[in-house]
Amino acid sequence: MSELMKMLLEVALGILAIGICIVFVRAIRGPRFTDRIVAINMIGTMTTATICILSSYLNEIWLIDVSLVYTLLSFLAVVIICHVVTLHHKGRELFLNRREKGAEEK
């Protein structure tokens, strides 16, 4: 691999590292829960890209397999988090509706 290519991959890794840090701040600050979910998904995507770049930089083909497994786990985690949030929101709506009906009956 040429020195120019190595330097380009190092710059790409640096940019991805900075991007992950910025997105991590967004995941902490919010303000909404959907912003946090999207930020977590972006961190997973950027981590996958980082692993693929490292695979090319280190000339290790097995890191591509690690990247695929990480991508599947990251996707599954986001789907589960979205499902839990949806169930929580529906439960909250049911609770509020029951409370309103109870207040009307009194």
N, C-alpha and C positions, 0 to 999 in steps of 0.2 A: 504494500500500500504506500502511496506517495506521501510525502510530508504535507503537501497541500490538502490532501484528503483527510489526513489525521487532524490537521489544524481545523478544518471545516467541521469535522465530527465533534471536536472538543468545544468549539463555539456553539454548536447546536446543543450539546449537553449543558453548557452553561446557561443558554437561553431557556431551556426547558426547566432547569433547576430554579431559575428566577421566576419563571411562570408558575411553577408549583408553589413557591413561597407566596406569591401574590394571591393565587387562588385559595391557598390555605387560610390567608387572612380573611378572604371573602366568606369562606365556610364558617369561620368563627363569628364574624360580625353580623352575618345575615343580610338584611333584617327579617326576611320571611324564611319559612322553612323550605320553600321551594328553591330559594337561592342557595341554601345549604346543600340540598340534594344535587343540584346542577354542579355546584363546586366540587362535591365529592366525586361525581362522575367525571368531571374534567381532570381531577387529580389522577384518577385511575387511567384515563386515556393518555395523559402526559407520562405517567410512569411506564405504561406499555411502550410508548415511543422511545423513552429513555432506555429501556431494556433492549429494544431492537437496535438502537444506535450502538449500545455497548457490545451487542453481538457482532456487529460489523467491525467495530473498533478493535475488539479483542480477538476477532476471527474465531469465535466459538459458536458453532451452529446450534448447540443445545439450548442456548439462551432464547432462541426463537420459540422453542417448546414451552419454556418457562413463561414467556410473554403471552402465549396463547392461553395457558392455564390461568394466569393472572387476569387476563381480559375476561374470561368466563366467570371467574369468581367476583370480579368487580361488577360485572353486569348483574349477576345474581344478587349481590348485596344491595344494589340500587333498586332492583325490582322488589325485594323484600321490604326495604325501607319505605318505598312508595305504598306498598300494600298495607303495612302497619299504620302509616299516616292516614290512609283512606279509611281503614276500619276505625281508627280513633275519631276521625271527623264524623263518620256516620253515627258512632255511639254518642258523640256529643250532641248531634242533631236530635237523636231520639230522646236523650235526657232533657233537652230544652223543650221539645214538643210535649213531653209528659208533664213537665213543670207548668207549661202554659195551660194545658188542659185542666190540671189540678187547681190553678188559680181561677180559671173561669167557673169551675163548679162551686167554688166557695162563694 
